[in-house]
């Protein structure tokens, strides 16, 4: 592993593991805690893994842990810094009451993130990740996510797996309040949880990032 990039190998291995993982079914048991590779990468100091670990804690309502991860990675990750700022804004009235905040408050944010991965909006389309995020949103109380999952699993392949062609068709649709579908015309909210643009973001020299930030319009 290259000097100065602790945890990068394990983080890249975790990303590959996620990419080849099968799409979960509605009856899949939720994961019991973060993946060991992700934990190892974050513990080794990889900022992108630490941000991802914060997102996983956020998904399960562990807001104190999520904020701690975002703040830890913030000096080395623009996405983590943005997530820390957003989470602090959403927490009321103080960190001492974080554990009282229901995950339901984040349901819309997880649905929005699921839509991004379903449509490939600003990120490569990833149906397995989209389904996982829809399930998080649905378990947090989002009705649109629940209806989308019903649609996704309403037309399985003959072998019982998710039909990728059907997933592609659904990417352009939104379930309405009656359970049918309509064309999606509402733009996605920009105020969503973030990831850095590349898993190799941490290799960019700090002075380049500073130059990019000061030259941005």
C-alpha positions in Angstrom: 0.0 0.0 0.0 1.2 3.5 -0.9 2.7 5.4 2.0 0.2 8.1 3.3 -2.9 6.2 2.2 -3.7 4.0 5.3 -6.8 1.8 4.8 -7.1 2.5 1.1 -6.6 -1.1 0.0 -9.3 -2.3 2.4 -11.7 0.5 1.3 -11.2 -0.4 -2.3 -11.7 -4.1 -1.5 -15.0 -3.1 0.4 -16.1 -1.2 -2.7 -15.6 -4.2 -4.9 -17.4 -6.4 -2.4 -20.4 -4.0 -2.5 -20.4 -3.8 -6.3 -20.6 -7.6 -6.8 -23.0 -8.2 -3.9 -26.4 -9.6 -5.0 -29.5 -7.3 -4.9 -31.1 -8.0 -1.5 -34.6 -9.5 -1.5 -37.5 -8.0 0.6 -37.0 -10.8 3.2 -33.2 -10.3 3.5 -32.0 -10.0 7.1 -30.4 -6.6 7.7 -26.6 -6.6 8.2 -25.5 -6.9 11.8 -23.3 -3.8 11.9 -20.8 -2.3 9.3 -18.8 -4.7 7.1 -15.5 -5.7 8.7 -13.6 -4.3 5.6 -15.2 -0.9 6.0 -14.5 -0.9 9.7 -10.9 -1.8 9.1 -10.4 0.8 6.5 -11.9 3.5 8.7 -9.9 2.4 11.7 -6.8 2.6 9.6 -7.5 6.3 8.8 -9.0 6.3 5.4 -11.2 9.4 5.2 -13.6 8.1 2.5 -14.2 4.9 4.5 -14.7 6.9 7.6 -17.3 9.0 5.8 -19.0 5.9 4.5 -19.1 4.4 8.0 -20.8 7.6 9.2 -23.4 7.1 6.5 -24.0 3.5 7.7 -24.4 4.7 11.3 -26.8 7.4 10.1 -28.9 4.8 8.3 -29.4 2.9 11.5 -30.2 6.0 13.6 -26.9 6.1 15.4 -26.5 9.8 15.0 -23.9 10.4 17.6 -21.6 7.8 16.0 -22.4 9.2 12.5 -21.5 12.7 13.5 -18.3 11.5 15.2 -17.2 9.8 12.0 -18.0 12.8 9.8 -16.1 15.1 12.0 -13.2 12.8 12.1 -12.9 12.6 8.3 -13.9 16.3 7.7 -10.3 17.7 7.5 -9.5 15.2 4.7 -12.9 14.8 3.0 -15.1 17.5 1.5 -18.0 15.2 1.6 -17.6 14.3 5.3 -17.3 18.0 6.1 -20.5 18.7 4.3 -22.2 15.7 6.0 -21.1 16.9 9.4 -22.4 20.4 8.7 -25.8 19.0 7.5 -26.2 16.6 10.4 -25.4 19.3 12.9 -28.0 21.5 11.4 -30.6 18.7 11.6 -29.9 17.9 15.2 -31.9 19.8 17.7 -31.3 21.0 20.3 -27.9 19.6 21.3 -25.7 16.5 20.8 -26.7 15.3 24.3 -30.1 14.6 22.8 -29.0 12.9 19.6 -30.3 9.5 20.7 -33.8 10.9 21.0 -33.9 11.9 17.3 -36.0 9.4 15.3 -34.5 8.0 12.1 -37.8 8.9 10.5 -36.5 12.4 10.1 -34.0 11.1 7.5 -36.4 8.9 5.5 -36.8 11.5 2.7 -33.0 11.9 2.5 -32.5 8.2 2.1 -35.3 8.0 -0.5 -33.6 10.8 -2.5 -30.3 9.0 -2.3 -31.9 5.8 -3.5 -33.3 7.6 -6.5 -29.9 8.9 -7.3 -28.4 5.4 -7.5 -31.5 4.1 -9.3 -31.3 6.7 -12.0 -27.6 7.2 -12.1 -28.0 10.9 -11.3 -24.5 12.2 -10.7 -23.3 8.7 -9.7 -23.0 5.5 -11.7 -26.3 3.6 -11.6 -26.2 0.9 -9.0 -29.4 -1.1 -8.5 -28.2 -3.1 -5.5 -27.3 0.1 -3.7 -30.6 1.7 -4.8 -32.6 -1.2 -3.3 -30.6 -1.1 -0.1 -31.3 2.6 0.3 -35.0 2.2 -0.6 -35.2 -0.4 2.2 -33.5 2.0 4.6 -36.0 4.7 3.7 -39.0 2.4 3.9 -38.0 1.1 7.3 -37.7 4.8 8.4 -41.3 5.4 7.3 -41.0 6.7 3.8 -44.2 5.6 1.9 -42.7 6.4 -1.6 -39.8 4.0 -0.9 -42.2 1.3 0.3 -44.2 1.6 -2.9 -41.1 1.6 -5.0 -39.9 -1.6 -3.3 -43.3 -3.2 -4.0 -43.0 -2.3 -7.7 -39.4 -3.6 -7.9 -40.3 -7.0 -6.4 -43.6 -7.2 -8.3 -42.0 -8.5 -11.4 -39.1 -10.9 -10.5 -37.3 -13.0 -13.1 -38.2 -16.7 -13.4 -35.4 -17.5 -11.0 -36.9 -15.1 -8.4 -34.2 -12.4 -8.6 -34.7 -8.8 -9.4 -35.4 -8.0 -13.0 -32.8 -5.5 -14.1 -34.8 -4.4 -17.2 -37.8 -3.7 -14.9 -35.5 -1.7 -12.6 -34.4 0.3 -15.6 -38.0 1.1 -16.5 -38.8 2.1 -12.9 -35.9 4.5 -12.8 -37.9 7.0 -14.8 -41.0 6.6 -12.6 -42.2 7.6 -9.2 -44.9 5.9 -7.2 -47.7 8.4 -6.5 -49.9 8.5 -3.4 -52.3 5.9 -4.9 -49.6 3.3 -5.5 -49.6 3.8 -9.3 -46.7 5.5 -11.2 -46.1 8.8 -12.9 -43.3 10.5 -14.7 -40.8 12.0 -12.3 -40.6 15.8 -13.0 -39.5 17.1 -9.6 -35.7 17.6 -9.4 -33.8 15.8 -6.8 -32.9 17.8 -3.7 -29.2 18.9 -3.6 -29.3 18.8 0.2 -28.5 15.1 0.6 -25.7 13.1 2.2 -22.5 13.2 0.2 -19.6 11.0 -0.9 -16.4 12.2 -2.3 -16.2 12.0 -6.2 -13.7 9.2 -6.1 -12.4 6.6 -3.7 -8.9 8.0 -4.6 -9.9 11.5 -3.5 -7.5 11.2 -0.6 -4.5 10.9 -3.0 -5.1 14.4 -4.3 -2.5 16.8 -2.8 -4.0 19.3 -0.4 -2.6 22.3 -2.3 -4.5 21.1 -5.4 -7.7 20.9 -3.5 -7.1 24.4 -2.0 -6.5 25.8 -5.5 -9.7 24.2 -6.8 -11.7 25.5 -3.9 -10.5 29.1 -4.4 -10.9 29.0 -8.1 -14.5 27.7 -8.0 -17.2 30.2 -9.1 
